[in-house]
Amino acid sequence: MKVAITSADTFVAPYIQEMLGDSAVLVPEESLADPLALDALLTPCSGLIHINSRPVDTSVDRNDRDAYISMRESSRPILDAVDRHGALHLVIIGTLRVHPQWEPGEAYYGDDSTLAPRDTAAEGQLWMEENALERAEAERPVSIVRASNVQGVPLEGPPGNGLLHRWAEECQIGWINIPGDGSDIKDFVHVQDLVRVVDAVLSNPPPTRDSIAVGSGKGITMEELAGIYNSRTGCDTEFGQNDVGEVFGMVDAWALQDRFGFKPEISLEEMIEEAFEAAGH
């Protein structure tokens, strides 16, 4: 059977398409406004993957009210199409920003973490998630996938995505901008490992509904990470920079391993090396 993918995302979606191969059915943006065209695309499909991490228009700020409206309205046609389909597994991929910012001593991110969107785009993300979960049935199960700090190079080539790549670019001008005081922890996951989780989710749909957090289960402080970049390039480390929009904290990797037998294949060291190569070091 085929699996449909909403095509607005240009980073994760191409990797998913590559993983699916001939089974992938790309849903053009214009088809979302045409129920007949959308239904025709979904007819041969057993699954639908929707990237629900931010507004389609990337120029819209995450805290702009238009972000919520845009994400809500772009998700309505998908939710309605799933209702019209006889049997379809809906997989919604978003971020951990629907949870409060993690603090030291708190439990790791997991399926029972508190829901409290930290910005307007996260409100839009959660609106679709909650509406999808309410409609979930045995024939139309719903899987929510919330990813940690996803790193990697788009299939079309550099620049790379994520803080590791941003720092690899910045250190070429002599310094890196470190969000916060350096004590905060990040859990990095490579886009290819995220796609492996999506593949596992498609192969093992829940009875009706499921929510999972995706990360490596390993954290590193910003100070420790900055030390790696400093020792490699001699760059200065500028602490105390704006940390708005950053996702700190760790994911409960045990839940991923228990549910899907998943362990990350790409280490932090390999992600850092990829970032330096992509930046031309």
N, C-alpha and C positions, 0 to 999 in steps of 0.2 A: 504493500500500500504506500501511498504518497504522504508526505508531510509538508504542509504549507508553512511559509515563513513570511511575516511582514517585513517589508524591505527597507523601512525607513532607517534602520541602524546600518552604519557603514563599517563598524569594527567587529562586533560579535557575529552578526548575521552572516557575513561571507564565510566565516569559519564553520558555522553550522551548515551552510549550503554545501561547502566542500565535504564535510563529514557525511552528509546525506547522499551526495552524488546524484544519480539519476532519480532518486526518490524525492528530491526537493522540488517544491512548487512555489515560486516567488509570487507574492501578492503585490502588484503595483499599487502605489498610493491612490491612484485614481479609481481603482476597483473598489475601494472602501466606500465610495459614495454611490456605487451602483450595485444594489443587492443582487440583481440577476447575474451580473458578471462575477461577483464575489461567490455566490452559490455555485456557479459553474466551475470555478477554480477549486472549490472545496469538495465537490462531489466525489472525486476519487481518493480523497484524503482520509486517513485515520487519525491524524494529529495536526494541530495548529500551534505554531510557536510565535508568540508576540513579544517583541522587545519593548518593555514598558518602564524604562529607566529615566527617561527625560522627554521633554517635548520634541516633536519632529523637527520643529524650527529651532536649531541650536543657538540662534541669536537671542532667544528668549531666556532671560535670567531665571534661575531656579526659584527665586523668591518673588518673581513677578506673578501677579494674579492670573495673567494670561497663560502661565505654565499649567496651572490646574485646569483651566477651561479647555486648553488645547488637548491635554492628556485625557480628560474625561470624554470629550467629544470624539477623539480619534479611537477610543476604545469601544464606544457604543456599537458601531457597525459590526465589530468583531464579536461582541457578546451576543448580539441579536442573530448573527449568522450561525454561531454555535448552537443557539436554541433551535434554529431551523433545521440543523443537520441531524440526521438520525443517530449517529454515533461518532463522536469526535473527542479526542483527548486534547484539552487546552493546556498548554504550557506557557506560563507568563514569567518572563525574565525581568527582574528589577534589581534594586540595590538594597543595602541594609539601612538606607536613610529613613525607612518607615519606622525604625526603632530609635529610641533616644540614644544620644551619644554615650558610648560605653565609658565607664569609670573604673579605675583599679579596684579590685575586690569584688566586682560584680560578676555574675555568671556569664559565660561566653554566649555569643549570639547563637540562638537555636530556634526551633519551631515554637517554643513557648515564651520567647522574649516579648516584653511589653511592646505594644504598638502605639507609637506616639510620633507621627511624622515630624521631622526636624526642619523641613522647608516646604514651600508651596508645591514644588514638583513631586515631592514625596507624598503629599496629600492626594495629588492626582494619581500617583502610582497605587496608593492604598484604596482609592475609590474603585478602581477596576478590580483589584484583587478581591475586595470584599464582595462586590457584586458577582464576580465569577464564582466565588466559593458558595454564595447563597444559591446559585443555580446548579451547582454540581450534582450529578446523578451517576448511577453506576454505568450507564451507557455514555455519559458525557463527563468523565472525571476531569478534575482540575488540579494541576500541579503548579505551585508558586515556588520559583527559584529566586532567592535573593543573594546576590553576589557581593563579596567583599571587594577589596581593591584590585581590580582586574588590570593586568599588565600585558604587554605584548606589542608586536608590530603588525599593523593592518596588512592583509594579504596583498594590497596594492603597493605596499612599501612604506618606508619612514615618512614622517616622524612617528615614533612609537606612542603608545597610550599609557598614561599613568605616571605616578610620581617618580618612579625609578628612571623613566625616560626623560622626564622634565629635568631632573637633577643632572642627568648625563649631558643634556644640552647646556644647562646653566653653568656647570663647572668649567666649560670651555672659555667662559668669560671671567673666570677667576673666583667665583663664589656660588654657593647654593643657598636658597631661601628655605629655611626650616620652619614649618608651621608649629606654633606653640613653643614651649620652653625646652623641648627635647625629650621630655619624660613620657610622652604619649606613645602608645604601641600601635603598630599597624600589622595586619595580616594580609599578605600579598598572595594572589593566586593568578596563574597564567591563563590567558584566554583559551589555550588548548586544553587545559585541565577543566575549565568551566564547560567547554563543549563536550568533554568526556562525561561530565555529570548529566548534561542535557541528553546525551545519547542513552545513558542508563535510565533516566527518568522516562524517556519514550519507550524503552524496552520493558519497564516495570511500572506501569501506571497504577495509581492508588485505587482502592475500592471505590472511593468517591472523590476525596480531596486530600491534599497534602501540601505542607509548606516546609521548605528546607533552606538553610543558610549554607552558602558555599564559600569556603576559604581553605587555607592550608592547615589551619589549626596550630600554626606556629607564629609567634609574634616577635617583633623586634622594635626597640625604642627608636625614636627619631634620632636621638643622640648617637646610638650605636651605629645606625645606618649611615649617618653623616660621617662618622669616623671612617667607614669603609671608603667613602668617596674622597675624603681628605687624604687618607693614606695612599690612595691610588693616583690622585692627580695633584695633591697639594693645594686644593681649593680652600678658600675661607668658608667658614660655616656661620651663616647669619641666622641666629636664633630669634625667636619672638615674632616671627612673621604671621600674617593672617591665617588662621586655621578654620575659617568659615568654609563649610562644604567638605571638609576632610572627614573620612570615616576611620575612626580609631577603634581599637578593640580586636578581640580574637573570636573566631568561629569555633563552635563545638564540632571538631572533626570526627569525633567518635560516632555521632549520629549519621554522618555520611558513610562512614565505613560499615556501620551496622546495617544501614538500609540498602546500600548498593555495593558494598565491598570496595569503596573508592578510597584510594590514597593518591595524593598529588604525585605526578611523575616529574614535574619540572621544579627544581629547587630555587630558593631565593638567590643563591650564588649564580645559577644559570640565567635567571631573569636579569640580574645586574649585568652580567657579561653581555647578554643580548642588547641591553640598553646602551652600553658603551659602543658596541659594534654598530648599532643603528645610528648613533650620533656621530659616527665617523672617527672614533678614537683609535 
